[in-house]
Amino acid sequence: MAGNTDFIQLVIFVLALFLPGVAAFDAGDAIALVIGLIVGILGVCACLGYYARKRAS
């Protein structure tokens, strides 16, 4: 089974080499990245706070 998984990963990697690279990184991409990071960090903090409150009571 592991040999089959390795083959699939190799095929996906080879096919990914044919994809074109990113042409540009404009302001919209930067804003989306910053918003995504903020939402992700807030999500992690919310989960930690929920865990801490649940454990304290």
KOLGU-4560 file (N, C-alpha, C; in nm, 3 decimals, padded with zeros to 5 digits):
<recs>
<n_xx: 00.082 n_yy: -00.120 n_zz: 00.000 ca_xx: 00.000 ca_yy: 00.000 ca_zz: 00.000 c_xx: 00.086 c_yy: 00.126 c_zz: 00.000 mol: A seq: 1 type: MET>
<n_xx: 00.200 n_yy: 00.121 n_zz: 00.071 ca_xx: 00.286 ca_yy: 00.239 ca_zz: 00.077 c_xx: 00.347 c_yy: 00.271 c_zz: -00.059 mol: A seq: 2 type: ALA>
<n_xx: 00.373 n_yy: 00.168 n_zz: -00.139 ca_xx: 00.428 ca_yy: 00.191 ca_zz: -00.272 c_xx: 00.331 c_yy: 00.266 c_zz: -00.360 mol: A seq: 3 type: GLY>
<n_xx: 00.202 n_yy: 00.236 n_zz: -00.347 ca_xx: 00.099 ca_yy: 00.303 ca_zz: -00.425 c_xx: 00.091 c_yy: 00.451 c_zz: -00.386 mol: A seq: 4 type: ASN>
<n_xx: 00.099 n_yy: 00.480 n_zz: -00.258 ca_xx: 00.094 ca_yy: 00.618 ca_zz: -00.210 c_xx: 00.215 c_yy: 00.697 c_zz: -00.259 mol: A seq: 5 type: THR>
<n_xx: 00.331 n_yy: 00.634 n_zz: -00.255 ca_xx: 00.452 ca_yy: 00.701 ca_zz: -00.304 c_xx: 00.440 c_yy: 00.733 c_zz: -00.453 mol: A seq: 6 type: ASP>
<n_xx: 00.383 n_yy: 00.641 n_zz: -00.530 ca_xx: 00.367 ca_yy: 00.664 ca_zz: -00.673 c_xx: 00.272 c_yy: 00.780 c_zz: -00.700 mol: A seq: 7 type: PHE>
<n_xx: 00.162 n_yy: 00.786 n_zz: -00.625 ca_xx: 00.066 ca_yy: 00.894 ca_zz: -00.643 c_xx: 00.129 c_yy: 01.028 c_zz: -00.609 mol: A seq: 8 type: ILE>
<n_xx: 00.207 n_yy: 01.033 n_zz: -00.501 ca_xx: 00.275 ca_yy: 01.157 ca_zz: -00.464 c_xx: 00.375 c_yy: 01.198 c_zz: -00.571 mol: A seq: 9 type: GLN>
<n_xx: 00.444 n_yy: 01.102 n_zz: -00.630 ca_xx: 00.540 ca_yy: 01.133 ca_zz: -00.736 c_xx: 00.469 c_yy: 01.189 c_zz: -00.859 mol: A seq: 10 type: LEU>
<n_xx: 00.356 n_yy: 01.129 n_zz: -00.896 ca_xx: 00.281 ca_yy: 01.176 ca_zz: -01.012 c_xx: 00.231 c_yy: 01.319 c_zz: -00.989 mol: A seq: 11 type: VAL>
<n_xx: 00.178 n_yy: 01.346 n_zz: -00.869 ca_xx: 00.128 ca_yy: 01.480 ca_zz: -00.838 c_xx: 00.243 c_yy: 01.581 c_zz: -00.842 mol: A seq: 12 type: ILE>
<n_xx: 00.358 n_yy: 01.544 n_zz: -00.790 ca_xx: 00.473 ca_yy: 01.634 ca_zz: -00.791 c_xx: 00.518 c_yy: 01.665 c_zz: -00.934 mol: A seq: 13 type: PHE>
<n_xx: 00.523 n_yy: 01.563 n_zz: -01.018 ca_xx: 00.566 ca_yy: 01.584 ca_zz: -01.157 c_xx: 00.465 c_yy: 01.671 c_zz: -01.230 mol: A seq: 14 type: VAL>
<n_xx: 00.337 n_yy: 01.647 n_zz: -01.209 ca_xx: 00.236 ca_yy: 01.729 ca_zz: -01.275 c_xx: 00.240 c_yy: 01.874 c_zz: -01.224 mol: A seq: 15 type: LEU>
<n_xx: 00.275 n_yy: 01.894 n_zz: -01.099 ca_xx: 00.283 ca_yy: 02.029 ca_zz: -01.044 c_xx: 00.396 c_yy: 02.109 c_zz: -01.108 mol: A seq: 16 type: ALA>
<n_xx: 00.497 n_yy: 02.041 n_zz: -01.161 ca_xx: 00.607 ca_yy: 02.111 ca_zz: -01.226 c_xx: 00.562 c_yy: 02.181 c_zz: -01.355 mol: A seq: 17 type: LEU>
<n_xx: 00.452 n_yy: 02.136 n_zz: -01.413 ca_xx: 00.404 ca_yy: 02.196 ca_zz: -01.537 c_xx: 00.315 c_yy: 02.317 c_zz: -01.513 mol: A seq: 18 type: PHE>
<n_xx: 00.279 n_yy: 02.345 n_zz: -01.389 ca_xx: 00.195 ca_yy: 02.460 ca_zz: -01.360 c_xx: 00.277 c_yy: 02.589 c_zz: -01.372 mol: A seq: 19 type: LEU>
<n_xx: 00.218 n_yy: 02.694 n_zz: -01.424 ca_xx: 00.291 ca_yy: 02.820 ca_zz: -01.433 c_xx: 00.306 c_yy: 02.885 c_zz: -01.295 mol: A seq: 20 type: PRO>
<n_xx: 00.410 n_yy: 02.961 n_zz: -01.279 ca_xx: 00.433 ca_yy: 03.030 ca_zz: -01.153 c_xx: 00.339 c_yy: 03.149 c_zz: -01.137 mol: A seq: 21 type: GLY>
<n_xx: 00.337 n_yy: 03.205 n_zz: -01.019 ca_xx: 00.253 ca_yy: 03.322 ca_zz: -00.992 c_xx: 00.313 c_yy: 03.442 c_zz: -01.064 mol: A seq: 22 type: VAL>
<n_xx: 00.228 n_yy: 03.513 n_zz: -01.136 ca_xx: 00.276 ca_yy: 03.624 ca_zz: -01.218 c_xx: 00.302 c_yy: 03.750 c_zz: -01.134 mol: A seq: 23 type: ALA>
<n_xx: 00.214 n_yy: 03.778 n_zz: -01.038 ca_xx: 00.230 ca_yy: 03.901 ca_zz: -00.961 c_xx: 00.168 c_yy: 03.884 c_zz: -00.822 mol: A seq: 24 type: ALA>
<n_xx: 00.212 n_yy: 03.968 n_zz: -00.732 ca_xx: 00.158 ca_yy: 03.971 ca_zz: -00.596 c_xx: 00.117 c_yy: 04.115 c_zz: -00.572 mol: A seq: 25 type: PHE>
<n_xx: -00.010 n_yy: 04.145 n_zz: -00.596 ca_xx: -00.054 ca_yy: 04.284 ca_zz: -00.588 c_xx: -00.112 c_yy: 04.316 c_zz: -00.450 mol: A seq: 26 type: ASP>
<n_xx: -00.168 n_yy: 04.435 n_zz: -00.437 ca_xx: -00.218 ca_yy: 04.482 ca_zz: -00.308 c_xx: -00.334 c_yy: 04.397 c_zz: -00.259 mol: A seq: 27 type: ALA>
<n_xx: -00.419 n_yy: 04.352 n_zz: -00.350 ca_xx: -00.532 ca_yy: 04.268 ca_zz: -00.309 c_xx: -00.487 c_yy: 04.138 c_zz: -00.245 mol: A seq: 28 type: GLY>
<n_xx: -00.382 n_yy: 04.078 n_zz: -00.300 ca_xx: -00.328 ca_yy: 03.956 ca_zz: -00.241 c_xx: -00.269 c_yy: 03.984 c_zz: -00.103 mol: A seq: 29 type: ASP>
<n_xx: -00.202 n_yy: 04.095 n_zz: -00.088 ca_xx: -00.142 ca_yy: 04.130 ca_zz: 00.041 c_xx: -00.250 c_yy: 04.153 c_zz: 00.146 mol: A seq: 30 type: ALA>
<n_xx: -00.357 n_yy: 04.222 n_zz: 00.108 ca_xx: -00.466 ca_yy: 04.247 ca_zz: 00.203 c_xx: -00.533 c_yy: 04.115 c_zz: 00.243 mol: A seq: 31 type: ILE>
<n_xx: -00.556 n_yy: 04.027 n_zz: 00.145 ca_xx: -00.616 ca_yy: 03.897 ca_zz: 00.176 c_xx: -00.527 c_yy: 03.815 c_zz: 00.268 mol: A seq: 32 type: ALA>
<n_xx: -00.396 n_yy: 03.822 n_zz: 00.246 ca_xx: -00.302 ca_yy: 03.750 ca_zz: 00.333 c_xx: -00.307 c_yy: 03.803 c_zz: 00.475 mol: A seq: 33 type: LEU>
<n_xx: -00.307 n_yy: 03.934 n_zz: 00.491 ca_xx: -00.309 ca_yy: 03.994 ca_zz: 00.625 c_xx: -00.441 c_yy: 03.960 c_zz: 00.696 mol: A seq: 34 type: VAL>
<n_xx: -00.552 n_yy: 03.971 n_zz: 00.625 ca_xx: -00.682 ca_yy: 03.938 ca_zz: 00.686 c_xx: -00.687 c_yy: 03.791 c_zz: 00.724 mol: A seq: 35 type: ILE>
<n_xx: -00.635 n_yy: 03.705 n_zz: 00.638 ca_xx: -00.631 ca_yy: 03.562 ca_zz: 00.670 c_xx: -00.547 c_yy: 03.532 c_zz: 00.792 mol: A seq: 36 type: GLY>
<n_xx: -00.433 n_yy: 03.599 n_zz: 00.804 ca_xx: -00.348 ca_yy: 03.579 ca_zz: 00.922 c_xx: -00.418 c_yy: 03.626 c_zz: 01.049 mol: A seq: 37 type: LEU>
<n_xx: -00.485 n_yy: 03.740 n_zz: 01.041 ca_xx: -00.554 ca_yy: 03.793 ca_zz: 01.158 c_xx: -00.666 c_yy: 03.699 c_zz: 01.202 mol: A seq: 38 type: ILE>
<n_xx: -00.745 n_yy: 03.652 n_zz: 01.106 ca_xx: -00.855 ca_yy: 03.560 ca_zz: 01.138 c_xx: -00.800 c_yy: 03.430 c_zz: 01.195 mol: A seq: 39 type: VAL>
<n_xx: -00.691 n_yy: 03.380 n_zz: 01.139 ca_xx: -00.631 ca_yy: 03.257 ca_zz: 01.190 c_xx: -00.580 c_yy: 03.271 c_zz: 01.332 mol: A seq: 40 type: GLY>
<n_xx: -00.511 n_yy: 03.382 n_zz: 01.359 ca_xx: -00.458 ca_yy: 03.404 ca_zz: 01.494 c_xx: -00.571 c_yy: 03.421 c_zz: 01.594 mol: A seq: 41 type: ILE>
<n_xx: -00.675 n_yy: 03.497 n_zz: 01.555 ca_xx: -00.790 ca_yy: 03.512 ca_zz: 01.645 c_xx: -00.859 c_yy: 03.379 c_zz: 01.670 mol: A seq: 42 type: LEU>
<n_xx: -00.867 n_yy: 03.294 n_zz: 01.569 ca_xx: -00.927 ca_yy: 03.162 ca_zz: 01.586 c_xx: -00.849 c_yy: 03.077 c_zz: 01.685 mol: A seq: 43 type: GLY>
<n_xx: -00.718 n_yy: 03.079 n_zz: 01.674 ca_xx: -00.635 ca_yy: 03.002 ca_zz: 01.767 c_xx: -00.651 c_yy: 03.057 c_zz: 01.909 mol: A seq: 44 type: VAL>
<n_xx: -00.653 n_yy: 03.189 n_zz: 01.925 ca_xx: -00.671 ca_yy: 03.249 ca_zz: 02.058 c_xx: -00.808 c_yy: 03.215 c_zz: 02.115 mol: A seq: 45 type: CYS>
<n_xx: -00.911 n_yy: 03.215 n_zz: 02.030 ca_xx: -01.045 ca_yy: 03.181 ca_zz: 02.077 c_xx: -01.051 c_yy: 03.036 c_zz: 02.124 mol: A seq: 46 type: ALA>
<n_xx: -00.987 n_yy: 02.948 n_zz: 02.051 ca_xx: -00.984 ca_yy: 02.807 ca_zz: 02.092 c_xx: -00.907 c_yy: 02.788 c_zz: 02.222 mol: A seq: 47 type: CYS>
<n_xx: -00.796 n_yy: 02.859 n_zz: 02.237 ca_xx: -00.720 ca_yy: 02.849 ca_zz: 02.362 c_xx: -00.799 c_yy: 02.904 c_zz: 02.479 mol: A seq: 48 type: LEU>
<n_xx: -00.869 n_yy: 03.016 n_zz: 02.458 ca_xx: -00.951 ca_yy: 03.072 ca_zz: 02.565 c_xx: -01.065 c_yy: 02.980 c_zz: 02.604 mol: A seq: 49 type: GLY>
<n_xx: -01.129 n_yy: 02.919 n_zz: 02.505 ca_xx: -01.238 ca_yy: 02.824 ca_zz: 02.532 c_xx: -01.185 c_yy: 02.705 c_zz: 02.612 mol: A seq: 50 type: TYR>
<n_xx: -01.067 n_yy: 02.654 n_zz: 02.571 ca_xx: -01.007 ca_yy: 02.541 ca_zz: 02.641 c_xx: -00.971 c_yy: 02.577 c_zz: 02.785 mol: A seq: 51 type: TYR>
<n_xx: -00.916 n_yy: 02.698 n_zz: 02.806 ca_xx: -00.876 ca_yy: 02.740 ca_zz: 02.940 c_xx: -00.997 c_yy: 02.758 c_zz: 03.030 mol: A seq: 52 type: ALA>
<n_xx: -01.105 n_yy: 02.817 n_zz: 02.978 ca_xx: -01.226 ca_yy: 02.835 ca_zz: 03.059 c_xx: -01.291 c_yy: 02.701 c_zz: 03.090 mol: A seq: 53 type: ARG>
<n_xx: -01.291 n_yy: 02.612 n_zz: 02.994 ca_xx: -01.352 ca_yy: 02.481 ca_zz: 03.016 c_xx: -01.273 c_yy: 02.401 c_zz: 03.119 mol: A seq: 54 type: LYS>
<n_xx: -01.140 n_yy: 02.413 n_zz: 03.116 ca_xx: -01.058 ca_yy: 02.340 ca_zz: 03.208 c_xx: -01.064 c_yy: 02.399 c_zz: 03.350 mol: A seq: 55 type: ARG>
<n_xx: -01.083 n_yy: 02.533 n_zz: 03.360 ca_xx: -01.083 ca_yy: 02.598 ca_zz: 03.491 c_xx: -01.210 c_yy: 02.568 c_zz: 03.569 mol: A seq: 56 type: ALA>
<n_xx: -01.319 n_yy: 02.543 n_zz: 03.501 ca_xx: -01.444 ca_yy: 02.520 ca_zz: 03.576 c_xx: -01.469 c_yy: 02.374 c_zz: 03.604 mol: A seq: 57 type: SER>
</recs>
